[in-house]
Amino acid sequence: MVENTKLAESPNVNCLESRRCPQCSSHGPFEVSISTWVLLYDDGTDYAEHGSVEFDDESPAKCPSCGYSGKFGDLDESRQ
């Protein structure tokens, strides 16, 4: 007997839209290695006002639910 294994529809509608773990099917959150730009002063940063975060499909990513490690692009459902 073959079971219907349709995956749950993604609850994500922003930067994790169409992303899920290929190992456990979690929709996140995920750990992603990012690059960030800040305005650096002598006494620290003003990240809240001037910060920006950059990542792409080649950025290392991990699923904290099951420990899967790969690239952020590996989480794209259309590639699985």
mmCIF file of the N, C-alpha and C atoms, coordinates in Angstrom:
data_MODEL
# 
_entry.id   MODEL 
# 
loop_
_atom_site.group_PDB 
_atom_site.id 
_atom_site.type_symbol 
_atom_site.label_atom_id 
_atom_site.label_alt_id 
_atom_site.label_comp_id 
_atom_site.label_asym_id 
_atom_site.label_entity_id 
_atom_site.label_seq_id 
_atom_site.pdbx_PDB_ins_code 
_atom_site.Cartn_x 
_atom_site.Cartn_y 
_atom_site.Cartn_z 
_atom_site.occupancy 
_atom_site.B_iso_or_equiv 
_atom_site.pdbx_formal_charge 
_atom_site.auth_seq_id 
_atom_site.auth_comp_id 
_atom_site.auth_asym_id 
_atom_site.auth_atom_id 
_atom_site.pdbx_PDB_model_num 
ATOM 1   N N  . MET A 1 1  ? 0.840  -1.179 0.000  1.00 0.00 ? 1  MET A N  1 
ATOM 2   C CA . MET A 1 1  ? 0.000  0.000  0.000  1.00 0.00 ? 1  MET A CA 1 
ATOM 3   C C  . MET A 1 1  ? 0.885  1.243  0.000  1.00 0.00 ? 1  MET A C  1 
ATOM 4   N N  . VAL A 1 2  ? 0.594  2.208  -0.861 1.00 0.00 ? 2  VAL A N  1 
ATOM 5   C CA . VAL A 1 2  ? 1.361  3.441  -0.964 1.00 0.00 ? 2  VAL A CA 1 
ATOM 6   C C  . VAL A 1 2  ? 0.606  4.536  -0.232 1.00 0.00 ? 2  VAL A C  1 
ATOM 7   N N  . GLU A 1 3  ? 1.289  5.209  0.697  1.00 0.00 ? 3  GLU A N  1 
ATOM 8   C CA . GLU A 1 3  ? 0.661  6.290  1.456  1.00 0.00 ? 3  GLU A CA 1 
ATOM 9   C C  . GLU A 1 3  ? 0.786  7.597  0.709  1.00 0.00 ? 3  GLU A C  1 
ATOM 10  N N  . ASN A 1 4  ? -0.187 8.476  0.889  1.00 0.00 ? 4  ASN A N  1 
ATOM 11  C CA . ASN A 1 4  ? -0.124 9.813  0.334  1.00 0.00 ? 4  ASN A CA 1 
ATOM 12  C C  . ASN A 1 4  ? 0.796  10.626 1.223  1.00 0.00 ? 4  ASN A C  1 
ATOM 13  N N  . THR A 1 5  ? 1.925  11.055 0.683  1.00 0.00 ? 5  THR A N  1 
ATOM 14  C CA . THR A 1 5  ? 2.922  11.771 1.485  1.00 0.00 ? 5  THR A CA 1 
ATOM 15  C C  . THR A 1 5  ? 2.981  13.237 1.103  1.00 0.00 ? 5  THR A C  1 
ATOM 16  N N  . LYS A 1 6  ? 1.844  13.824 0.713  1.00 0.00 ? 6  LYS A N  1 
ATOM 17  C CA . LYS A 1 6  ? 1.818  15.244 0.356  1.00 0.00 ? 6  LYS A CA 1 
ATOM 18  C C  . LYS A 1 6  ? 2.336  16.072 1.526  1.00 0.00 ? 6  LYS A C  1 
ATOM 19  N N  . LEU A 1 7  ? 3.250  16.967 1.219  1.00 0.00 ? 7  LEU A N  1 
ATOM 20  C CA . LEU A 1 7  ? 3.848  17.804 2.250  1.00 0.00 ? 7  LEU A CA 1 
ATOM 21  C C  . LEU A 1 7  ? 2.912  18.945 2.607  1.00 0.00 ? 7  LEU A C  1 
ATOM 22  N N  . ALA A 1 8  ? 2.998  19.387 3.847  1.00 0.00 ? 8  ALA A N  1 
ATOM 23  C CA . ALA A 1 8  ? 2.197  20.518 4.305  1.00 0.00 ? 8  ALA A CA 1 
ATOM 24  C C  . ALA A 1 8  ? 2.568  21.771 3.516  1.00 0.00 ? 8  ALA A C  1 
ATOM 25  N N  . GLU A 1 9  ? 1.572  22.580 3.217  1.00 0.00 ? 9  GLU A N  1 
ATOM 26  C CA . GLU A 1 9  ? 1.819  23.833 2.513  1.00 0.00 ? 9  GLU A CA 1 
ATOM 27  C C  . GLU A 1 9  ? 2.666  24.753 3.377  1.00 0.00 ? 9  GLU A C  1 
ATOM 28  N N  . SER A 1 10 ? 3.591  25.452 2.745  1.00 0.00 ? 10 SER A N  1 
ATOM 29  C CA . SER A 1 10 ? 4.497  26.327 3.470  1.00 0.00 ? 10 SER A CA 1 
ATOM 30  C C  . SER A 1 10 ? 3.755  27.484 4.126  1.00 0.00 ? 10 SER A C  1 
ATOM 31  N N  . PRO A 1 11 ? 4.035  27.734 5.398  1.00 0.00 ? 11 PRO A N  1 
ATOM 32  C CA . PRO A 1 11 ? 3.445  28.889 6.078  1.00 0.00 ? 11 PRO A CA 1 
ATOM 33  C C  . PRO A 1 11 ? 4.230  30.171 5.814  1.00 0.00 ? 11 PRO A C  1 
ATOM 34  N N  . ASN A 1 12 ? 5.360  30.060 5.124  1.00 0.00 ? 12 ASN A N  1 
ATOM 35  C CA . ASN A 1 12 ? 6.249  31.203 4.915  1.00 0.00 ? 12 ASN A CA 1 
ATOM 36  C C  . ASN A 1 12 ? 5.813  32.041 3.714  1.00 0.00 ? 12 ASN A C  1 
ATOM 37  N N  . VAL A 1 13 ? 5.830  33.356 3.891  1.00 0.00 ? 13 VAL A N  1 
ATOM 38  C CA . VAL A 1 13 ? 5.431  34.269 2.813  1.00 0.00 ? 13 VAL A CA 1 
ATOM 39  C C  . VAL A 1 13 ? 6.470  35.370 2.593  1.00 0.00 ? 13 VAL A C  1 
ATOM 40  N N  . ASN A 1 14 ? 7.631  35.265 3.221  1.00 0.00 ? 14 ASN A N  1 
ATOM 41  C CA . ASN A 1 14 ? 8.655  36.303 3.109  1.00 0.00 ? 14 ASN A CA 1 
ATOM 42  C C  . ASN A 1 14 ? 9.948  35.654 2.622  1.00 0.00 ? 14 ASN A C  1 
ATOM 43  N N  . CYS A 1 15 ? 11.064 35.865 3.291  1.00 0.00 ? 15 CYS A N  1 
ATOM 44  C CA . CYS A 1 15 ? 12.360 35.383 2.803  1.00 0.00 ? 15 CYS A CA 1 
ATOM 45  C C  . CYS A 1 15 ? 12.509 33.859 2.871  1.00 0.00 ? 15 CYS A C  1 
ATOM 46  N N  . LEU A 1 16 ? 11.602 33.163 3.562  1.00 0.00 ? 16 LEU A N  1 
ATOM 47  C CA . LEU A 1 16 ? 11.655 31.700 3.581  1.00 0.00 ? 16 LEU A CA 1 
ATOM 48  C C  . LEU A 1 16 ? 10.552 31.073 2.727  1.00 0.00 ? 16 LEU A C  1 
ATOM 49  N N  . GLU A 1 17 ? 9.879  31.880 1.908  1.00 0.00 ? 17 GLU A N  1 
ATOM 50  C CA . GLU A 1 17 ? 8.828  31.351 1.043  1.00 0.00 ? 17 GLU A CA 1 
ATOM 51  C C  . GLU A 1 17 ? 9.411  30.267 0.136  1.00 0.00 ? 17 GLU A C  1 
ATOM 52  N N  . SER A 1 18 ? 8.732  29.158 0.032  1.00 0.00 ? 18 SER A N  1 
ATOM 53  C CA . SER A 1 18 ? 9.104  27.970 -0.754 1.00 0.00 ? 18 SER A CA 1 
ATOM 54  C C  . SER A 1 18 ? 10.372 27.289 -0.240 1.00 0.00 ? 18 SER A C  1 
ATOM 55  N N  . ARG A 1 19 ? 10.734 27.524 1.020  1.00 0.00 ? 19 ARG A N  1 
ATOM 56  C CA . ARG A 1 19 ? 11.914 26.871 1.608  1.00 0.00 ? 19 ARG A CA 1 
ATOM 57  C C  . ARG A 1 19 ? 11.469 25.856 2.646  1.00 0.00 ? 19 ARG A C  1 
ATOM 58  N N  . ARG A 1 20 ? 12.098 24.701 2.619  1.00 0.00 ? 20 ARG A N  1 
ATOM 59  C CA . ARG A 1 20 ? 11.894 23.679 3.640  1.00 0.00 ? 20 ARG A CA 1 
ATOM 60  C C  . ARG A 1 20 ? 13.116 22.784 3.656  1.00 0.00 ? 20 ARG A C  1 
ATOM 61  N N  . CYS A 1 21 ? 13.329 22.130 4.780  1.00 0.00 ? 21 CYS A N  1 
ATOM 62  C CA . CYS A 1 21 ? 14.466 21.230 4.924  1.00 0.00 ? 21 CYS A CA 1 
ATOM 63  C C  . CYS A 1 21 ? 14.240 19.989 4.057  1.00 0.00 ? 21 CYS A C  1 
ATOM 64  N N  . PRO A 1 22 ? 15.212 19.614 3.233  1.00 0.00 ? 22 PRO A N  1 
ATOM 65  C CA . PRO A 1 22 ? 15.062 18.414 2.412  1.00 0.00 ? 22 PRO A CA 1 
ATOM 66  C C  . PRO A 1 22 ? 15.131 17.118 3.211  1.00 0.00 ? 22 PRO A C  1 
ATOM 67  N N  . GLN A 1 23 ? 15.583 17.200 4.450  1.00 0.00 ? 23 GLN A N  1 
ATOM 68  C CA . GLN A 1 23 ? 15.710 15.998 5.280  1.00 0.00 ? 23 GLN A CA 1 
ATOM 69  C C  . GLN A 1 23 ? 14.486 15.765 6.155  1.00 0.00 ? 23 GLN A C  1 
ATOM 70  N N  . CYS A 1 24 ? 14.006 16.808 6.854  1.00 0.00 ? 24 CYS A N  1 
ATOM 71  C CA . CYS A 1 24 ? 12.891 16.606 7.792  1.00 0.00 ? 24 CYS A CA 1 
ATOM 72  C C  . CYS A 1 24 ? 11.628 17.379 7.405  1.00 0.00 ? 24 CYS A C  1 
ATOM 73  N N  . SER A 1 25 ? 11.683 18.146 6.325  1.00 0.00 ? 25 SER A N  1 
ATOM 74  C CA . SER A 1 25 ? 10.555 18.936 5.805  1.00 0.00 ? 25 SER A CA 1 
ATOM 75  C C  . SER A 1 25 ? 10.153 20.114 6.673  1.00 0.00 ? 25 SER A C  1 
ATOM 76  N N  . SER A 1 26 ? 10.980 20.494 7.631  1.00 0.00 ? 26 SER A N  1 
ATOM 77  C CA . SER A 1 26 ? 10.692 21.671 8.454  1.00 0.00 ? 26 SER A CA 1 
ATOM 78  C C  . SER A 1 26 ? 10.678 22.912 7.572  1.00 0.00 ? 26 SER A C  1 
ATOM 79  N N  . HIS A 1 27 ? 9.785  23.844 7.883  1.00 0.00 ? 27 HIS A N  1 
ATOM 80  C CA . HIS A 1 27 ? 9.725  25.122 7.170  1.00 0.00 ? 27 HIS A CA 1 
ATOM 81  C C  . HIS A 1 27 ? 10.522 26.199 7.896  1.00 0.00 ? 27 HIS A C  1 
ATOM 82  N N  . GLY A 1 28 ? 11.352 25.792 8.829  1.00 0.00 ? 28 GLY A N  1 
ATOM 83  C CA . GLY A 1 28 ? 12.234 26.736 9.505  1.00 0.00 ? 28 GLY A CA 1 
ATOM 84  C C  . GLY A 1 28 ? 11.759 27.038 10.905 1.00 0.00 ? 28 GLY A C  1 
ATOM 85  N N  . PRO A 1 29 ? 12.488 27.904 11.557 1.00 0.00 ? 29 PRO A N  1 
ATOM 86  C CA . PRO A 1 29 ? 13.565 28.759 11.060 1.00 0.00 ? 29 PRO A CA 1 
ATOM 87  C C  . PRO A 1 29 ? 14.826 27.956 10.750 1.00 0.00 ? 29 PRO A C  1 
ATOM 88  N N  . PHE A 1 30 ? 15.723 28.575 9.986  1.00 0.00 ? 30 PHE A N  1 
ATOM 89  C CA . PHE A 1 30 ? 16.985 27.969 9.603  1.00 0.00 ? 30 PHE A CA 1 
ATOM 90  C C  . PHE A 1 30 ? 18.139 28.869 10.030 1.00 0.00 ? 30 PHE A C  1 
ATOM 91  N N  . GLU A 1 31 ? 19.282 28.263 10.293 1.00 0.00 ? 31 GLU A N  1 
ATOM 92  C CA . GLU A 1 31 ? 20.501 29.017 10.552 1.00 0.00 ? 31 GLU A CA 1 
ATOM 93  C C  . GLU A 1 31 ? 21.163 29.263 9.206  1.00 0.00 ? 31 GLU A C  1 
ATOM 94  N N  . VAL A 1 32 ? 21.501 30.530 8.909  1.00 0.00 ? 32 VAL A N  1 
ATOM 95  C CA . VAL A 1 32 ? 22.123 30.884 7.634  1.00 0.00 ? 32 VAL A CA 1 
ATOM 96  C C  . VAL A 1 32 ? 23.329 31.775 7.902  1.00 0.00 ? 32 VAL A C  1 
ATOM 97  N N  . SER A 1 33 ? 24.436 31.440 7.272  1.00 0.00 ? 33 SER A N  1 
ATOM 98  C CA . SER A 1 33 ? 25.634 32.271 7.374  1.00 0.00 ? 33 SER A CA 1 
ATOM 99  C C  . SER A 1 33 ? 25.426 33.492 6.494  1.00 0.00 ? 33 SER A C  1 
ATOM 100 N N  . ILE A 1 34 ? 25.595 34.685 7.083  1.00 0.00 ? 34 ILE A N  1 
ATOM 101 C CA . ILE A 1 34 ? 25.328 35.923 6.370  1.00 0.00 ? 34 ILE A CA 1 
ATOM 102 C C  . ILE A 1 34 ? 26.542 36.833 6.365  1.00 0.00 ? 34 ILE A C  1 
ATOM 103 N N  . SER A 1 35 ? 26.533 37.758 5.436  1.00 0.00 ? 35 SER A N  1 
ATOM 104 C CA . SER A 1 35 ? 27.471 38.880 5.461  1.00 0.00 ? 35 SER A CA 1 
ATOM 105 C C  . SER A 1 35 ? 26.670 40.087 5.881  1.00 0.00 ? 35 SER A C  1 
ATOM 106 N N  . THR A 1 36 ? 27.263 40.942 6.658  1.00 0.00 ? 36 THR A N  1 
ATOM 107 C CA . THR A 1 36 ? 26.536 42.123 7.100  1.00 0.00 ? 36 THR A CA 1 
ATOM 108 C C  . THR A 1 36 ? 27.407 43.357 6.973  1.00 0.00 ? 36 THR A C  1 
ATOM 109 N N  . TRP A 1 37 ? 26.763 44.462 6.655  1.00 0.00 ? 37 TRP A N  1 
ATOM 110 C CA . TRP A 1 37 ? 27.423 45.758 6.587  1.00 0.00 ? 37 TRP A CA 1 
ATOM 111 C C  . TRP A 1 37 ? 26.864 46.633 7.691  1.00 0.00 ? 37 TRP A C  1 
ATOM 112 N N  . VAL A 1 38 ? 27.735 47.305 8.399  1.00 0.00 ? 38 VAL A N  1 
ATOM 113 C CA . VAL A 1 38 ? 27.324 48.233 9.450  1.00 0.00 ? 38 VAL A CA 1 
ATOM 114 C C  . VAL A 1 38 ? 28.162 49.488 9.343  1.00 0.00 ? 38 VAL A C  1 
ATOM 115 N N  . LEU A 1 39 ? 27.651 50.552 9.883  1.00 0.00 ? 39 LEU A N  1 
ATOM 116 C CA . LEU A 1 39 ? 28.438 51.769 10.025 1.00 0.00 ? 39 LEU A CA 1 
ATOM 117 C C  . LEU A 1 39 ? 29.193 51.614 11.337 1.00 0.00 ? 39 LEU A C  1 
ATOM 118 N N  . LEU A 1 40 ? 30.513 51.517 11.253 1.00 0.00 ? 40 LEU A N  1 
ATOM 119 C CA . LEU A 1 40 ? 31.350 51.247 12.416 1.00 0.00 ? 40 LEU A CA 1 
ATOM 120 C C  . LEU A 1 40 ? 31.963 52.541 12.928 1.00 0.00 ? 40 LEU A C  1 
ATOM 121 N N  . TYR A 1 41 ? 31.687 52.828 14.172 1.00 0.00 ? 41 TYR A N  1 
ATOM 122 C CA . TYR A 1 41 ? 32.244 53.995 14.858 1.00 0.00 ? 41 TYR A CA 1 
ATOM 123 C C  . TYR A 1 41 ? 33.329 53.530 15.805 1.00 0.00 ? 41 TYR A C  1 
ATOM 124 N N  . ASP A 1 42 ? 34.071 54.438 16.347 1.00 0.00 ? 42 ASP A N  1 
ATOM 125 C CA . ASP A 1 42 ? 35.112 54.123 17.310 1.00 0.00 ? 42 ASP A CA 1 
ATOM 126 C C  . ASP A 1 42 ? 34.541 53.419 18.534 1.00 0.00 ? 42 ASP A C  1 
ATOM 127 N N  . ASP A 1 43 ? 33.302 53.762 18.909 1.00 0.00 ? 43 ASP A N  1 
ATOM 128 C CA . ASP A 1 43 ? 32.699 53.166 20.109 1.00 0.00 ? 43 ASP A CA 1 
ATOM 129 C C  . ASP A 1 43 ? 31.665 52.073 19.795 1.00 0.00 ? 43 ASP A C  1 
ATOM 130 N N  . GLY A 1 44 ? 31.639 51.573 18.574 1.00 0.00 ? 44 GLY A N  1 
ATOM 131 C CA . GLY A 1 44 ? 30.714 50.485 18.241 1.00 0.00 ? 44 GLY A CA 1 
ATOM 132 C C  . GLY A 1 44 ? 29.997 50.721 16.928 1.00 0.00 ? 44 GLY A C  1 
ATOM 133 N N  . THR A 1 45 ? 28.831 50.098 16.766 1.00 0.00 ? 45 THR A N  1 
ATOM 134 C CA . THR A 1 45 ? 28.076 50.204 15.525 1.00 0.00 ? 45 THR A CA 1 
ATOM 135 C C  . THR A 1 45 ? 26.701 50.793 15.770 1.00 0.00 ? 45 THR A C  1 
ATOM 136 N N  . ASP A 1 46 ? 26.102 51.232 14.687 1.00 0.00 ? 46 ASP A N  1 
ATOM 137 C CA . ASP A 1 46 ? 24.722 51.698 14.714 1.00 0.00 ? 46 ASP A CA 1 
ATOM 138 C C  . ASP A 1 46 ? 23.939 50.800 13.759 1.00 0.00 ? 46 ASP A C  1 
ATOM 139 N N  . TYR A 1 47 ? 23.928 49.502 14.074 1.00 0.00 ? 47 TYR A N  1 
ATOM 140 C CA . TYR A 1 47 ? 23.320 48.517 13.186 1.00 0.00 ? 47 TYR A CA 1 
ATOM 141 C C  . TYR A 1 47 ? 21.848 48.802 12.914 1.00 0.00 ? 47 TYR A C  1 
ATOM 142 N N  . ALA A 1 48 ? 21.092 49.182 13.924 1.00 0.00 ? 48 ALA A N  1 
ATOM 143 C CA . ALA A 1 48 ? 19.653 49.385 13.761 1.00 0.00 ? 48 ALA A CA 1 
ATOM 144 C C  . ALA A 1 48 ? 19.348 50.432 12.698 1.00 0.00 ? 48 ALA A C  1 
ATOM 145 N N  . GLU A 1 49 ? 20.176 51.435 12.578 1.00 0.00 ? 49 GLU A N  1 
ATOM 146 C CA . GLU A 1 49 ? 19.912 52.507 11.612 1.00 0.00 ? 49 GLU A CA 1 
ATOM 147 C C  . GLU A 1 49 ? 20.583 52.269 10.263 1.00 0.00 ? 49 GLU A C  1 
ATOM 148 N N  . HIS A 1 50 ? 21.773 51.672 10.248 1.00 0.00 ? 50 HIS A N  1 
ATOM 149 C CA . HIS A 1 50 ? 22.545 51.569 9.013  1.00 0.00 ? 50 HIS A CA 1 
ATOM 150 C C  . HIS A 1 50 ? 22.881 50.143 8.589  1.00 0.00 ? 50 HIS A C  1 
ATOM 151 N N  . GLY A 1 51 ? 22.431 49.151 9.297  1.00 0.00 ? 51 GLY A N  1 
ATOM 152 C CA . GLY A 1 51 ? 22.810 47.772 9.000  1.00 0.00 ? 51 GLY A CA 1 
ATOM 153 C C  . GLY A 1 51 ? 22.107 47.203 7.787  1.00 0.00 ? 51 GLY A C  1 
ATOM 154 N N  . SER A 1 52 ? 22.748 46.250 7.149  1.00 0.00 ? 52 SER A N  1 
ATOM 155 C CA . SER A 1 52 ? 22.144 45.490 6.060  1.00 0.00 ? 52 SER A CA 1 
ATOM 156 C C  . SER A 1 52 ? 22.675 44.065 6.137  1.00 0.00 ? 52 SER A C  1 
ATOM 157 N N  . VAL A 1 53 ? 21.856 43.121 5.697  1.00 0.00 ? 53 VAL A N  1 
ATOM 158 C CA . VAL A 1 53 ? 22.212 41.707 5.751  1.00 0.00 ? 53 VAL A CA 1 
ATOM 159 C C  . VAL A 1 53 ? 22.167 41.146 4.337  1.00 0.00 ? 53 VAL A C  1 
ATOM 160 N N  . GLU A 1 54 ? 23.169 40.360 3.981  1.00 0.00 ? 54 GLU A N  1 
ATOM 161 C CA . GLU A 1 54 ? 23.207 39.756 2.659  1.00 0.00 ? 54 GLU A CA 1 
ATOM 162 C C  . GLU A 1 54 ? 23.434 38.260 2.766  1.00 0.00 ? 54 GLU A C  1 
ATOM 163 N N  . PHE A 1 55 ? 22.660 37.496 1.968  1.00 0.00 ? 55 PHE A N  1 
ATOM 164 C CA . PHE A 1 55 ? 22.833 36.058 1.834  1.00 0.00 ? 55 PHE A CA 1 
ATOM 165 C C  . PHE A 1 55 ? 22.268 35.673 0.477  1.00 0.00 ? 55 PHE A C  1 
ATOM 166 N N  . ASP A 1 56 ? 22.675 34.507 -0.023 1.00 0.00 ? 56 ASP A N  1 
ATOM 167 C CA . ASP A 1 56 ? 22.140 34.037 -1.299 1.00 0.00 ? 56 ASP A CA 1 
ATOM 168 C C  . ASP A 1 56 ? 22.062 32.516 -1.261 1.00 0.00 ? 56 ASP A C  1 
ATOM 169 N N  . ASP A 1 57 ? 21.725 31.912 -2.390 1.00 0.00 ? 57 ASP A N  1 
ATOM 170 C CA . ASP A 1 57 ? 21.546 30.463 -2.436 1.00 0.00 ? 57 ASP A CA 1 
ATOM 171 C C  . ASP A 1 57 ? 22.817 29.678 -2.151 1.00 0.00 ? 57 ASP A C  1 
ATOM 172 N N  . GLU A 1 58 ? 23.980 30.323 -2.222 1.00 0.00 ? 58 GLU A N  1 
ATOM 173 C CA . GLU A 1 58 ? 25.248 29.649 -1.925 1.00 0.00 ? 58 GLU A CA 1 
ATOM 174 C C  . GLU A 1 58 ? 25.639 29.763 -0.452 1.00 0.00 ? 58 GLU A C  1 
ATOM 175 N N  . SER A 1 59 ? 24.897 30.533 0.334  1.00 0.00 ? 59 SER A N  1 
ATOM 176 C CA . SER A 1 59 ? 25.221 30.717 1.751  1.00 0.00 ? 59 SER A CA 1 
ATOM 177 C C  . SER A 1 59 ? 25.018 29.416 2.521  1.00 0.00 ? 59 SER A C  1 
ATOM 178 N N  . PRO A 1 60 ? 25.976 29.046 3.384  1.00 0.00 ? 60 PRO A N  1 
ATOM 179 C CA . PRO A 1 60 ? 25.803 27.855 4.211  1.00 0.00 ? 60 PRO A CA 1 
ATOM 180 C C  . PRO A 1 60 ? 24.546 27.974 5.083  1.00 0.00 ? 60 PRO A C  1 
ATOM 181 N N  . ALA A 1 61 ? 23.819 26.861 5.210  1.00 0.00 ? 61 ALA A N  1 
ATOM 182 C CA . ALA A 1 61 ? 22.589 26.854 5.997  1.00 0.00 ? 61 ALA A CA 1 
ATOM 183 C C  . ALA A 1 61 ? 22.469 25.547 6.770  1.00 0.00 ? 61 ALA A C  1 
ATOM 184 N N  . LYS A 1 62 ? 21.770 25.615 7.911  1.00 0.00 ? 62 LYS A N  1 
ATOM 185 C CA . LYS A 1 62 ? 21.540 24.444 8.754  1.00 0.00 ? 62 LYS A CA 1 
ATOM 186 C C  . LYS A 1 62 ? 20.087 24.432 9.205  1.00 0.00 ? 62 LYS A C  1 
ATOM 187 N N  . CYS A 1 63 ? 19.556 23.243 9.382  1.00 0.00 ? 63 CYS A N  1 
ATOM 188 C CA . CYS A 1 63 ? 18.228 23.071 9.960  1.00 0.00 ? 63 CYS A CA 1 
ATOM 189 C C  . CYS A 1 63 ? 18.398 22.690 11.431 1.00 0.00 ? 63 CYS A C  1 
ATOM 190 N N  . PRO A 1 64 ? 17.994 23.545 12.367 1.00 0.00 ? 64 PRO A N  1 
ATOM 191 C CA . PRO A 1 64 ? 18.152 23.206 13.778 1.00 0.00 ? 64 PRO A CA 1 
ATOM 192 C C  . PRO A 1 64 ? 17.210 22.086 14.227 1.00 0.00 ? 64 PRO A C  1 
ATOM 193 N N  . SER A 1 65 ? 16.187 21.782 13.450 1.00 0.00 ? 65 SER A N  1 
ATOM 194 C CA . SER A 1 65 ? 15.259 20.714 13.831 1.00 0.00 ? 65 SER A CA 1 
ATOM 195 C C  . SER A 1 65 ? 15.882 19.335 13.706 1.00 0.00 ? 65 SER A C  1 
ATOM 196 N N  . CYS A 1 66 ? 16.706 19.139 12.640 1.00 0.00 ? 66 CYS A N  1 
ATOM 197 C CA . CYS A 1 66 ? 17.260 17.795 12.427 1.00 0.00 ? 66 CYS A CA 1 
ATOM 198 C C  . CYS A 1 66 ? 18.773 17.773 12.250 1.00 0.00 ? 66 CYS A C  1 
ATOM 199 N N  . GLY A 1 67 ? 19.400 18.952 12.120 1.00 0.00 ? 67 GLY A N  1 
ATOM 200 C CA . GLY A 1 67 ? 20.848 19.005 11.961 1.00 0.00 ? 67 GLY A CA 1 
ATOM 201 C C  . GLY A 1 67 ? 21.333 18.989 10.525 1.00 0.00 ? 67 GLY A C  1 
ATOM 202 N N  . TYR A 1 68 ? 20.417 18.964 9.553  1.00 0.00 ? 68 TYR A N  1 
ATOM 203 C CA . TYR A 1 68 ? 20.824 18.979 8.147  1.00 0.00 ? 68 TYR A CA 1 
ATOM 204 C C  . TYR A 1 68 ? 21.697 20.199 7.871  1.00 0.00 ? 68 TYR A C  1 
ATOM 205 N N  . SER A 1 69 ? 22.763 20.010 7.091  1.00 0.00 ? 69 SER A N  1 
ATOM 206 C CA . SER A 1 69 ? 23.640 21.109 6.668  1.00 0.00 ? 69 SER A CA 1 
ATOM 207 C C  . SER A 1 69 ? 23.755 21.091 5.161  1.00 0.00 ? 69 SER A C  1 
ATOM 208 N N  . GLY A 1 70 ? 23.714 22.264 4.575  1.00 0.00 ? 70 GLY A N  1 
ATOM 209 C CA . GLY A 1 70 ? 23.870 22.398 3.131  1.00 0.00 ? 70 GLY A CA 1 
ATOM 210 C C  . GLY A 1 70 ? 23.958 23.858 2.784  1.00 0.00 ? 70 GLY A C  1 
ATOM 211 N N  . LYS A 1 71 ? 23.431 24.208 1.624  1.00 0.00 ? 71 LYS A N  1 
ATOM 212 C CA . LYS A 1 71 ? 23.387 25.594 1.177  1.00 0.00 ? 71 LYS A CA 1 
ATOM 213 C C  . LYS A 1 71 ? 21.951 26.089 1.257  1.00 0.00 ? 71 LYS A C  1 
ATOM 214 N N  . PHE A 1 72 ? 21.776 27.397 1.380  1.00 0.00 ? 72 PHE A N  1 
ATOM 215 C CA . PHE A 1 72 ? 20.435 27.972 1.457  1.00 0.00 ? 72 PHE A CA 1 
ATOM 216 C C  . PHE A 1 72 ? 19.607 27.566 0.237  1.00 0.00 ? 72 PHE A C  1 
ATOM 217 N N  . GLY A 1 73 ? 20.241 27.480 -0.920 1.00 0.00 ? 73 GLY A N  1 
ATOM 218 C CA . GLY A 1 73 ? 19.532 27.062 -2.126 1.00 0.00 ? 73 GLY A CA 1 
ATOM 219 C C  . GLY A 1 73 ? 19.015 25.633 -2.059 1.00 0.00 ? 73 GLY A C  1 
ATOM 220 N N  . ASP A 1 74 ? 19.646 24.784 -1.253 1.00 0.00 ? 74 ASP A N  1 
ATOM 221 C CA . ASP A 1 74 ? 19.181 23.397 -1.084 1.00 0.00 ? 74 ASP A CA 1 
ATOM 222 C C  . ASP A 1 74 ? 17.817 23.344 -0.411 1.00 0.00 ? 74 ASP A C  1 
ATOM 223 N N  . LEU A 1 75 ? 17.442 24.426 0.273  1.00 0.00 ? 75 LEU A N  1 
ATOM 224 C CA . LEU A 1 75 ? 16.156 24.466 0.973  1.00 0.00 ? 75 LEU A CA 1 
ATOM 225 C C  . LEU A 1 75 ? 15.005 24.836 0.052  1.00 0.00 ? 75 LEU A C  1 
ATOM 226 N N  . ASP A 1 76 ? 15.295 25.191 -1.187 1.00 0.00 ? 76 ASP A N  1 
ATOM 227 C CA . ASP A 1 76 ? 14.262 25.575 -2.159 1.00 0.00 ? 76 ASP A CA 1 
ATOM 228 C C  . ASP A 1 76 ? 13.489 24.326 -2.586 1.00 0.00 ? 76 ASP A C  1 
ATOM 229 N N  . GLU A 1 77 ? 12.179 24.320 -2.311 1.00 0.00 ? 77 GLU A N  1 
ATOM 230 C CA . GLU A 1 77 ? 11.352 23.152 -2.617 1.00 0.00 ? 77 GLU A CA 1 
ATOM 231 C C  . GLU A 1 77 ? 11.389 22.780 -4.097 1.00 0.00 ? 77 GLU A C  1 
ATOM 232 N N  . SER A 1 78 ? 11.540 23.743 -4.989 1.00 0.00 ? 78 SER A N  1 
ATOM 233 C CA . SER A 1 78 ? 11.531 23.442 -6.423 1.00 0.00 ? 78 SER A CA 1 
ATOM 234 C C  . SER A 1 78 ? 12.788 22.680 -6.854 1.00 0.00 ? 78 SER A C  1 
ATOM 235 N N  . ARG A 1 79 ? 13.822 22.677 -6.020 1.00 0.00 ? 79 ARG A N  1 
ATOM 236 C CA . ARG A 1 79 ? 15.055 21.956 -6.340 1.00 0.00 ? 79 ARG A CA 1 
ATOM 237 C C  . ARG A 1 79 ? 15.107 20.573 -5.705 1.00 0.00 ? 79 ARG A C  1 
ATOM 238 N N  . GLN A 1 80 ? 14.138 20.252 -4.875 1.00 0.00 ? 80 GLN A N  1 
ATOM 239 C CA . GLN A 1 80 ? 14.185 18.983 -4.125 1.00 0.00 ? 80 GLN A CA 1 
ATOM 240 C C  . GLN A 1 80 ? 13.495 17.865 -4.888 1.00 0.00 ? 80 GLN A C  1 
# 
